[in-house]
């Protein structure tokens, strides 16, 4: 279909040199990544295009990657025009683009007649179940087989590989015009990039996965740059015979192996199994890389970055970059340059000892601490928005590189007045400094890495969003795991409509350890819950004055681990799930029937019972159906003594106690809250009864129509004092 064009390969050259025209000054092309330049600030859209010759009957494919901090919207989106056909009805253009809400990937045919209104038809679409996650890294490809079939394919870590086909008849004069049109807002333009659109002609498949180059970073990780996007969700790697985890770099073509190189000599063998491309499973993939040189093992890293310094204190108004020598040999910094975006900055010719730190900052500012090894620079980078910061040898070889964007920053936490510190972990983590001064320049970080959490380890177990007073709202969390969880390592992401934007909220503002199999209740005013729910354990209540603005009508809520941005729980709250009347929908919480239930489904939730006063903060839910848990409502209506005693603390208000003689004469009857204290007196021999054998019967009225009434009956000996 394309005449005289082989695979168009895009290198780190000016975009105009690659044959593009249009708003070329608004785009930058580096390492195959297409970003918006500072000149685009204040603009709302930009377009670049290039033409090529088309020929019918020849297979062709178009590929590109998209990287958005969250899903595209009407004002932050793109459209890639692939080709056009001039027909009798008008000009048909085939375009790859998201829908206006970012919920789908679409291939659209647009007809522009000479006279009349323009018409659009969606030929193919992929609907996304987790659009914000998918759009953070997604590879797209459109293939025309040269005959009558077009295929739309996508690859993402969340959704894997998906295909959709349609039969088309391309008749008319073909016109090759590849056009990328983007819309953006100033707040998001720096956190978005694409890979440059690529045309494959003639197309059979993308072929075998090839290693284009490899690099070793100063933190001991290997970066493999591959010839095409890959899915790593099931991948396992062996490096020098050692099994290691596999992670993505900035794009789906970059694979990071977070291990130190094995000792020895000669090339290092790398084997990866379980990878998948847009063309299917790869099988076992192997390559070998050269063992790192002395320069590769220098150990220099960027260890701390202060972008928005505090306004008071010892670090007031001083942006800085801290570098550390993690190697075993001194490093002459005069041989190293600091690069911010595309500008290189010379470092002072000083020697950095092993284990040492150097703090780079503008000579116009001063860091007062005498113990800090400071390196004032006459030319220091202006760090704002999203940018790449790297250390390089003067020879051009990379030492370390950090991309500062929304993927590095911690969602929901204050950015101003605090540095971002690199935490020693595998792989490295970045955290906002928790020190009172706002940073630790010239010294090791005092923070620990966030712990990784398995999906389902922490869940939202109850939501009270429609109380009588705002202070009575609460979110109950439950640790399902056998290990304690640090809640500062988890944040909440929520939105109040299916097409709304997500907001981030930290679960806690100070360290809080949630023990295994325990509850934490986040609420604006704990005393209100203690007053309303006498059975509530006050130790589970966590005061959060800045309670999130979750809608009491509809909300989607996710718990996300900060360590690796893994979503560990997802729930949906709908007010109509509480009941049909206004009385049903106020003063009652939604309780999750089981921690394992799918929190996005109505079947996972029930309204808290009246007997529990409309909620069970910090204790087992009144509607729980969790099998094997003490205190849950059994299916068998006949209770054992152990079951009855376990249910009393939870459902005492639903209990009725009756005492009978062996002849069947009723002696006592107690209801509700009087039942449990009277039973304790019976057990201690302090009830107002003589010594005798009695029949004890305890019945529980079910809190839900779907539950059966429960009864315990047994003979007791009361050794009374009467």
Secondary structure, 3 states (H helix, E strand, C coil): CECCCCCCCCCCCCCCCCCCEECHHHEEEECCEEEECHHHCCCCEEEEEEEECECCCCCEEEEEEEECCCCCCCCCEEEEEEEEEEECCEEEEEEEEECCCCCEEEEEEEEECCCCCCEEEEEEEEECCCHHHHHHCEEEEEEECCCCEEEEEEEECCCEEEEEEEECCCCCEEEEEEEEEEECCCCCHHHCEEECCEEEECCCCCCCCCEEEEEECCCCCEEEEECCCCECCCCEEEECCEEECEEECCCCCEEEECCCCCCCCCCEEEEEECCEECCEECCCEEEEECCCCCCCCCCEEEEEEECCCCCCCCCCCCCEEEEEECCCCCEEHHHEEEEECCEEEECCCCEECCCCEEEEEECCCCCCCCCCCEEEECCCCCCCCCEEEEEEECCCCEEEEEEECCCCCCCCCCCCCCCEEEECCCCCEEEECCCCCCCCCCCCCCCCCCCCCCCCCEEEEEEECCCCCHHHCEEEEEECCCCCEEHHHEEEEEECCCCCCCEEEECCCCCCEECCCCEEEEECCHHHHHHHCCCCCHHHEEECCCCCCCCCCEEEEEEEECCCCCEEEEEEEEHHHHCCCCCCCCCCCEEECCCCCCCCCHHHEEECCCCCCCCCCCCCCCCCCCCCCCCCCCCCCECCHHHHHHHHHHHHHHEEEEEECCCCCEEEEEECCHHHHHHHHHHHCCCCCCCEEEEEEEEECCCCCCCCCEEEEEEEEECCCC
